[in-house]
Amino acid sequence: MSSVDEIMPSGDKMKKTVCWISEMIQAHPEKTRQQIISEAEIRFDLSPKECDFIDRNLRDDVSGCR
């Protein structure tokens, strides 16, 4: 049985990553969502598990951060 950590990574780094992606999508409409996500994965030094989470959950829509 999978633990919650395996399904959804937690932490401040992930929150910052999601917020950055959201801001970049709004600020750079000329870039594709995948280009921005790929840049975020490098910029925030995400692990393979974190990259997978971002790819699966943010590929289509990102809401603004608060």
N, C-alpha and C positions, 0 to 999 in steps of 0.2 A: 504494500500500500504506500502511496506517495505522501510525503509530508508537504505541508503548505509551502515551505521554503523551496521545494523543487518545482512547484507550480508557479509561484509568484515571488520573485526576488524582492527584498525589501531594502530600505535604507535611503539615506539622504542622497547618495550618488544617483540612484534611479529617479528620485523626484527631480533633481536638478537636470538630469538628462531629458526627461519627459517635458519639463518646462522649456528647456533650450530648444528642443525639437519643435514645440508648439510656436515659440517665438520666431524661429527661422522660417517656418512654413508661412507665417503671416508676413514677415519682412522680405522674403525672397520668393515671390510667386513664380519666378522664372525657373527655379530649381524643382526637380521632381521630389516627391516625398521620399523615394528610395535614396536619392543622392544625399538628402539631409540626414536620413537615418544612418547611412553609411558613415558620414562625417561625424555624427554624434558618437557612434560606436568607437571610433578611433580617438576622438577628442576626450571622451570620458573614460577611456581605457576599460571598456566593458569586457567581462568574461564571456566565454561562449554561451553560458546559460543566460546571462543578461541580454546578450545580443539576440538570442532566440526569443526571449520574452518580448523585447522591443519589436522585433520583426513580426511576430504573431499578433501583437496587440495594437500596434500603431501603424501598421501598413496602410490602413484605410482612413482612419479618422483620429484626430487629436483635438481634445477640447482645451480651452485656455487654462492657464494655471492661476492659482490664487495665493 
